[in-house]
Amino acid sequence: MTSKTPEAAGAIAEFLKQRMERAAARPLIAGLAGAQGSGKTTIAAAIEKRFKNEGLAVARLSLDDLYLGRSERLRLAKEIHPLFATRGPPGTHDVELGVSVLAALKTGNPVLIPRFDKAADARRVSDDEPRIEGRTDLVIFEGWCVGARAQSDDALIEPVNVLERVFDENGQWRRYANNQLKTHYARLFAFLDCLVFIAAPSFGVVKKWRTEQEHELAHRRTAGAGLMQDDEIAWFIQHYERITRRMLAETPSFADMTVRLSQERGVIDVIRKQEGD
């Protein structure tokens, strides 16, 4: 899955280096968004390693590490909508935690970077959580919907897939998630100084990428340790489809950098927005 990521990581690193050189103050807080399986976590780790080797102070935060635990999501599922039992969509993250972490990083205050254990479906509480002391040069905030914008109410009316048509017939789940993007997540994403978007060629390839990702994880974990079968993956990614499709269509128009990938995750185009546009 990761054989093509160095090309994308190199291009993004050069872009971020230029932004840091021109930044009036540190840290530069960079958002890194991309669909499931696009390689964004691997790319973020490669960029972090490169800059640390160059002597820069780098912090990396994943949107996935802000997940609400299972018990909190089950409460949402009971109070708001059953689909919130599944982690991932807006509404299933501890946004206030993310705000507090990015605020501390921005001001140079000491902060623990949270980590989420997906196998246990709970936030990891241990002494090995990264602790950032003092001001950093770069903060990489990566996640599938980092920088996503809310839709209009009219755009929410028609379902985009079977999950929405059957299990969110009245639109309550998608309206709540959309309102979360409009309010709480917008406040979180306001910390970003720039946004890099890793663009899949289409939503259709996301299932293929996510399946490959799960198969790769299967080699690293004990059998049955929270892994999904292929049919479960197809169902799971429907929770992400609406926002992913919207991001593929619209994010390149406002992202500071868009890296377009082929189906094999090779870089086919790099688009940079001129500063001031």
N, C-alpha and C positions, 0 to 999 in steps of 0.2 A: 504493500500500500504506500510506503513512504519513499520509494526509489526515486521519484521525480521531485520531491519536496525541496532539495537543496537549491534548485533553480529559482523557485518562488521565494524561498527564504533569503537568498542572496539579493534579489531585486528589492524585496521589502526592506531589508537591512540597509541598503544603500539609500533608499528613500528616507528612512527614519534617521539615518546619520546626517543627512542634509537638513532635515527638520530640526534636529538637536543643535546643529551648528548655527542655525538662524534663530533659535528660540531665545526670547528675551530672558527667560527664567527657567530653572529646572525644578521638578522633572518635566519632561515631555510625557504626557499621558496619551498613549496611542491605543485606539480600539482596533481589534483584529477580528473581523466577522467572516463567516463562511458556513455553508450548509454542512450537515452531518457527513462525516467521512471525507471532507475536503482536505484534511491534513493540517488544519490550522493549529492544533495543539503541538504537533511535531514541528511546524514552522516556528511557532512562538518559542519553543524550547531551543531551537537552533539559533535563533536571533539572540536570545538571552545568553547562550553560551558564547557566541561570537563577541558580543559587546563586553561581557565579563572578562574574556581573554584579552581584550584591549584595555582593560583597567577601568571600565565604567561600572557604575553601580546600577543594577537592574533589578526590578521587582516584576513578578509575573502573577497575575490574578486571572483565574478562569471563572466564567459565569457559572459553570457546572459546580464549582466549589461553594456557591451561594445557595444551592438547593435547600429547600425545606425538607426536613426528615419525613419519614413515612407517616408518623403519627400526626404531624402538622398538616400534611397533605390530606390525610383521611378526614381531618376536621373540616378542611375546605370542601372536600368532596361531599360531606354531609350538609354543610351550611350553604354552599354556593351551587356546586354541580358535581356529579359523580366523576366526570372526566378529569377533575383536578387531582384525582388519586395518582395519575401518571405524571411524573416529573418532566420538566422541560419547558412547557409553554409559559408565557408571562403569567404571573400569579403564583408560580411554584418556586420562587426564589425569595431569599431573605434580602430584599432590596436595601433595607436600612443597614444591614451589615455591610453590604457593598459600598454604600455611601460613606459609612464611617471609615472603612479601610482606605478608600480612595482619598478621602479628606485628610486622613493622617499622612498618607504618602505625599500628598500635595504640599503639606506644610512641613514635612520632615520629622513628624513625631513618630516615636517607636510604635510598631504595630505588628501583630501576628497576621500572617496570610492564612486565611481559612483553607481547609482541605476537606473534601467530602468523600466518604467511602461508599462507592456505588454498590459494592457487593453487600455491605451491611445496611445500605439505604439510610445512612445517618451521617451527621457531621463527625469527622474524626477529631477526637480530643486526645492529644498526646503531646509529648515534649518535642517531637520532631517537626512540628509546624514551623515553617520558616518565620523568623523574626527579623524585621527590617529596622535597623537603627540608623537614624539620621537621614539626610536628604539623598535621594536617588537621582540619577541622570535620566532614566527611562523607566516608565511603567507600561507594561504590555497587558491590556485587558482583553482577553479573547473569549469568544462565545458565539454560538450559532446565530443569535439575534441581537448581538451588540450593535447599537446604532439604529435599530429598526424603528420605524415611525408608525404611528397608528393610522388606521384606515378611516374613511368617512363612514357614518352610520349606514348609508345606502349600500356601500360596498359589502357590508356584512350580511345582507339579506339572503343572498343565494349561497347555498352550501357548495363547497369546493370538492367534496369527496363523500364516500359512503359514511364515514364516521360522523361528519357534521349532519348529513341528511337524516341518519337514523337515530343517533344518540344525542344530537343537539338540535332537535327539530325546531325548537322555538328560538334558537340563537343565543341562549343565555350564557353558555360557556364562552363562545367567541366574543360576545359583547363585553363580558367581564375581563377577558384577557386583553382585548383591545383597549379598554379603559385603563388597565394597568400600564400598557405601553404609553398611553397619552399622559399619564400622571407620574406614578412612582418611577417607572423605568426611564422616562424622559429626564427626571432629576438625576438619576444615576448616570445616564449617557451624557449629561451636560458637562461632566468632568473631562470629557475627551477633548484633546487639543487637535487630534486628527483621527481619521477613520480609514482603515485599509480593508477592502472587501475582496475576498477570494471567491470569484464567481464560477460556479459550476456551469457547464454548457446548457443544462436544462434540469428541471426538477426530476425528470425521468431517470437520470443517472444517479440520483441521490440514494435510491433504494439499493442499487448495485454497490455503491461506495460503502453504505452503512452495513450491508451484508458482509463485504470484505473485511470491514473493521471488526465486526463481531467474530468472524472466523479467526482473525489474527489474535483477538483477545482469548479465544478458546485454547490457543496454544500456551497461554501464559497462566491460565487459571485451572483450578480443579474442576473437573466435569460437573456441570450443574450449578456452578457458583454464580447464579444470577445471569446466565447467558441466555440469549434468545434464539429460537429457531427461525428459519427463514420466513415462515408465514407470520410469525409474531413480529418480525422486523417490518414487514409490509404493513401490518396494522399499526405498529408503533409510529412510523414516520408520518402517518396521516395526521397525527397530533401537531406536526410541524409544517404541514403542507401549505396552509394558507399564508403564513408569514414568510416562509421560504420563497414561495412563488412571487410574492410582492417584493421581497428584497432583490430577487434576481431581475425583476422588471424595473425597479426604481432606484435601488441603492447606487448603481453606477453614476447616476445623475448628480449625486451629492457627495459621494465618497471622495476623499482626497486622493486615493489611489485605488484602482481596480485591477486585479490580476485575473485575467480570464484563463481558465484551465480547459484542456481537452478532456475527453473521457478517461484518458490514462493519467490525468493530473499533470500533464506537461503544460508549460506556460505557452499560450498562443498569442497573448497580447497583454501589454501593460499600459494602462491609461492613467495619467496624472492630471489632476485638476490644477489649474493655475491658481496660485495663492491670490486671494482677493476676489475670486469668482464667486 
